[in-house]
Amino acid sequence: QGVHIFRSFGAEELLSSLLATAVFREYSPAIASVMVAAQAGSSIAARIGTMQVRGQIDALAVMSVDPIRYVVVPGLIACAIVTPLLNVLTTILGLASGWFFAVVLSGCDHGSFMANLYSQVSMVDLWVGMGKCLVFGTAVGLIAGYLGLRTSGGAAGVGKAANNTVTYTIVLILVVDYLASMLLLSWGL
């Protein structure tokens, strides 16, 4: 979509700069976080919810095992680690697919695309994207653990906890991503 807009203004060579900045700061962190929320978040909530419904969480507490530390924290740590790692993969795929659509399908010049790809990208863009992923991954783990521990009502409650985890975390990711972007822009970052 950007190729046609940039062509109409004679600024086709700047397309890759916009693509790289957008992928590093916005698209890749959001997509990676939503994928973790949809897959891992729902799975964590369902696993903990099933343990809650079956009384296993109460059994852990009776045995003097902290259920939060034993059941919730591993999922939280996993989400916080996996989301930035997945961000690296989605960034690579985002830049590669941007190159494919611009150069191969739309006929942009490969040399110009590659020369300008990183001209506007700074280390701040990389750290902003990775920081967002760390925050969003941690939020996914926290929300999944919280909703899993509050599960009641049998199998229907487990399904509701898993569904609510995905819904709440995706909405949270999108809203916080927007607010963080506006805040960072106002600070000049």
ZISUL-V583858 format. One record per helix or strand of 3 or more residues. SS is the DSSP state (2 for helix, 1 for strand). FROM is the first residue (numbers start at 1). TO is the last residue. If there is no record, write none. Layout:
BEGIN
ss & from & to
SS & FROM & TO
SS & FROM & TO
END
This chain:
BEGIN
ss & from & to
2 & 2 & 8
2 & 12 & 53
2 & 56 & 62
2 & 67 & 105
2 & 110 & 116
2 & 123 & 149
2 & 154 & 186
END
